[in-house]
Amino acid sequence: MSDKLICRSGLDLYLSGAPLMTSPETARAMGFKTVSALSKARLAGRLPIPMFTVPGRRGWFASTERIRAWLEQTLQLPPEEGQP
């Protein structure tokens, strides 16, 4: 079984099955200690993923797929020496 398959399965268990993640879920997935730290990063333009509001709902949200893609990109191991 490949490492990528194991990693993807781990992400499936870690991320919610819903299409949107709330700020607390996003903060946890991205490694922020608090929602406030996530909010400060969002306001400063330092988040690698977009966050948005949803009409009729309070708070900020992020796409689960965008977070998944960011995690997959971030967790990739660098190629070994001599490998492309």
C-alpha positions in Angstrom: 0.0 0.0 0.0 1.5 3.4 -0.9 2.2 6.2 1.5 0.0 8.5 -0.5 -3.0 6.1 -0.2 -2.4 5.9 3.6 -2.1 9.7 3.8 -5.3 10.2 1.8 -7.2 7.7 4.0 -5.9 9.5 7.1 -7.1 12.8 5.7 -10.5 11.3 5.0 -10.8 10.3 8.6 -9.5 13.6 9.8 -11.6 16.0 7.7 -15.3 16.3 7.9 -17.4 14.7 5.1 -19.3 18.0 4.7 -18.4 20.3 1.8 -17.8 23.3 4.1 -15.8 23.5 7.3 -16.5 26.0 10.1 -13.8 28.3 11.5 -13.1 26.0 14.5 -12.8 23.0 12.2 -10.6 24.9 9.8 -8.4 26.2 12.6 -7.9 22.6 13.9 -7.2 21.2 10.4 -4.6 23.9 9.7 -2.9 23.7 13.0 -3.9 27.0 14.5 -4.1 26.9 18.3 -7.2 29.0 18.4 -10.0 30.3 16.2 -8.7 33.8 17.0 -5.3 33.0 15.6 -7.0 31.8 12.4 -9.1 34.9 12.3 -6.0 37.1 12.7 -4.2 35.2 9.9 -7.3 35.6 7.6 -7.5 39.4 8.3 -3.8 39.8 7.6 -4.1 37.8 4.3 -1.8 35.0 5.4 -4.1 32.1 4.8 -3.2 29.8 1.9 -6.9 29.0 1.4 -9.9 31.3 0.8 -12.5 31.7 3.5 -16.0 33.1 3.0 -19.3 33.9 4.6 -22.5 32.1 3.8 -25.8 34.0 3.7 -28.0 33.2 6.6 -25.2 31.6 8.6 -22.9 33.2 11.2 -19.1 33.0 10.9 -16.6 32.2 8.2 -16.3 28.9 6.3 -13.7 27.2 4.1 -14.1 24.5 1.4 -13.2 21.1 2.7 -11.7 20.2 -0.7 -9.5 23.3 -0.6 -8.2 22.4 2.9 -7.7 18.8 1.7 -5.6 20.0 -1.3 -3.6 22.3 1.0 -2.9 19.5 3.4 -1.9 17.1 0.7 0.5 19.7 -0.8 1.9 20.6 2.6 2.4 17.0 3.8 4.3 15.9 0.7 7.7 14.7 1.5 10.6 16.1 -0.4 12.1 13.8 -3.1 15.0 11.7 -1.9 18.5 12.7 -3.1 19.1 11.6 -6.7 15.4 11.2 -7.4 13.5 13.7 -9.7 
